Amino acid sequence: MHRLLLLCAFLLLATATPARPADAPLPVESTATRFNFAHHLMQSADDARAQGDLRTATILYEEALKEYDTLTKTYPDWDHALSRFRADYCRDQLQDLQRRDRNLKALSSTPQPTASTPPPATNSVEKNSSTPSAPTLEITRRKASELLRQNHAEDARLLLLDALRANPDDAQLRLLIATAQCQLGNFEDALYILEPLVEEHPNAASAQLALGTVYLGLGAPDRALTCVQRAVELDETSHEGHYNLARILLLLNPTNRVDAETHYQRALTLGATPDEDLQRLLIPAPENPDPPLMVPAH
C-alpha cells in the first residue's frame, strides 16, 4: 500500500509540478519513488512481451530505461549498480524486440511457400544464450550464500549483480543481494530492494526478517520489531527470527527482558549458537541497595 501511494504521488507530481532541471538532484523520497515506478514499468513491459504485444512492450521498456538513466545521471549519492543492470536489461529487451521486428518485416516481404515447396523447419522456441538456465541460477544462489556465510559480501554482491542482469525479478537473487548490502552496511540500498520484494511476497519469512534487519540498521527498532514478529509468525522454527527478536526487544524503551529471554531460549533450542553478550544483556541490572545506616557514636 505504501509503494502504491508513492507511485500515485509520483504520477500526480509529474502532471502538476514544473519540470525539474535535468541536472538537479532528486530528494530521497522522490528517488525511491522513481526507482519503484521504473520497476513497475519494466514489469509491465515484461507482461506485454509475454502476451505478444510487442509494440506496447517496446514503449514501456523505453520509458523504464529513461527512468533508470535519470536516476543514474541526476542523483550522485544513489547506488547505481541496481539501476544500471536493470537499464541494461531493458536495452537487451529492446534490442531483442527490434530484431524480432526486423525478422517479421523480412518474412512479410518474402513470398509464401507453395504446397509443393514446404518451408524450412525452424525451432519453435528461440534460445537466449545470455539467460542462465535454472541449474546455473541455483549454482549462483548457492555460491553467493556461501560467500555471505564467509563474510565475503562484496564478492557475493558482484556475483549476484551479474546474475540479476539477466534475471532482475528473481526473488531469491534480490533477497541475497539485499543481504549482501546489509553486510556491507548499505542499509538504504538494501531497503530499496527489500520493500518492493516484501510487497510482492508478504508471506516470505526470510524477506520479512531481512527487512527487519535493515530497519534495525537504520535505527528504527519499532519498525524492525514489526517485521521480525511477522517473520516468526510465518516461520516459528527460524532460530534467526527468535534470536533477532530477542535482540530487538532489548533495544526498545522500556526493554522487555522476559519476552527477550523466551525468544533467546527458543533460538538456542532451534540450533542458534549461544551468545555471551546477549546473555549478559538478559541479566537484569541489580537495584541499588539502600545505603547503610550510620550508627551514632556513644
Secondary structure, DSSP 8 states (H G I E B T S, - for coil): -HHHHHHHHHHHHHHHS----TTS---HHHHHHHHHHHHHHHHHHHHHHHTT-HHHHHHHHHHHHHHHHHHHHH-TTS-HHHHHHHHHHHHHHHHHHHHHHHHHHHHHTS----TTS------SS---TTS--HHHHHHHHHHHHHHHHTT-HHHHHHHHHHHHHH-TT-HHHHHHHHHHHHHTT-HHHHHHHHHHHHHH-TT-HHHHHHHHHHHHHTT-HHHHHHHHHHHHHH-TT-HHHHHHHHHHHHHSSS--HHHHHHHHHHHHHTT----HHHHHHHS---------------
